[in-house]
Amino acid sequence: MIELVGLTKAYRTRVAVDDLTVTVEPGRVTGFLGPNGSGKTTTMRCVLGLTRPTSGTARVLGRPYRELARPMRRVGALIDPRARHPGRTAHAHLLALAQSNALPPRRVDHVIEMVGLESVAHERVRGFSLGMGQRLGIAAALLGDPDVLLLDEPVNGLDPEGIRWVRELLRDLADEGRTVLVSSHLMSEMEDTADHLVVLGRGRLLADVPMADLLGAHSAVRVRSPQAPLLASALRRAGGIVELQLDGSLRVEGLDVPRVGDVAFEAGVRLHELTRVTASLEAAYLALTGDDVEYRAVAP
Ligand SMILES: Nc1ncnc2c1ncn2[C@@H]1O[C@H](COP(=O)(O)OP(=O)(O)OP(=O)(O)O)[C@@H](O)[C@H]1O
């Protein structure tokens, strides 16, 4: 479990994390989302004792990270995959980590196999591709067989097979009762991976919700009728927010499927389609973070 209470990190010119209170529970994959610069990495760094908060606390497994005995056995992290000696081989890098953390050397071969780097284990990491580097970073995070995992953009640079592997790995780790906090900008990937979401915007908490609730809150009803204008008026009178779509259907928010059917029946309107449309995570995320995006491209 990771517990943040009033966590705040202010730099000279900006507040990176702003009064963040959230608990990341074990046994599920928690997706950590937010626009560029919203404070995700800074939060993870505070949890790992790499950045000192300005105020508030970050505890992992009930203690500040720095007070954990044998921290690599308790907490594994992928924060900056470039943080390693480029002249070392993958195997030597992991062995050095194992030795300095009193972990059994046999874990090195085990995690190399887990992440699929056997064929390059004895090559220098300076020649590694982005994806191979990510795999090595994940191997290092898993080295201590930890209860808690913090992974900052683990699928960055991975090929589709690698992305699927990470998804299955995180699922398995959560099913074993571990705490898994993972950030990503790949919404479709996150939708398939996470059970729960923590969303930041400009350092503040925007949402701490089960995935299903967030998607449910942004779902709508699609209804099609040869008498669309009549139906739209009836639905608006019943309290729905109705939008005419380009394909002639109506998108209705605020009324569920049975209610839309009843309203149509009461208005004597024929229906040709009545469907619940679940929002994609991308749509729900964009609706949630719309006002909190700091860096936005403008059309040329
Ligand atoms: N050492 C630092 N000194 C000054 N400002 C910093 C420092 N580290 C981070 N920041 C600022 O804090 C804010 C939050 O950055 P952070 O890297 O935590 O965001 P993020 O959500 O991880 O972003 P991204 O999705 O782009 O990785 C940014 O505006 C960043 O410029």
The ligand as an ORCA input file, in Angstrom:
! r2SCAN-3c Opt
* xyz 0 1
  N      14.021     19.236    -10.323
  C      13.062     20.072    -10.763
  N      13.232     21.409    -10.693
  C      12.262     22.243    -11.120
  N      11.067     21.848    -11.617
  C      10.852     20.531    -11.704
  C      11.829     19.572    -11.283
  N      11.302     18.316    -11.483
  C      10.077     18.502    -12.022
  N       9.800     19.821    -12.151
  C       8.566     20.406    -12.683
  O       7.470     19.863    -11.986
  C       6.364     19.658    -12.864
  C       5.917     18.230    -12.753
  O       6.856     17.406    -13.422
  P       6.733     15.797    -13.474
  O       7.929     15.312    -14.224
  O       6.494     15.285    -12.119
  O       5.414     15.618    -14.362
  P       4.864     14.328    -15.095
  O       3.396     14.276    -14.810
  O       5.663     13.129    -14.728
  O       5.095     14.707    -16.630
  P       5.300     13.789    -17.951
  O       3.972     13.140    -18.235
  O       5.651     14.809    -18.991
  O       6.405     12.831    -17.649
  C       6.843     20.040    -14.252
  O       6.401     21.334    -14.555
  C       8.348     20.002    -14.138
  O       8.930     20.929    -15.013
*
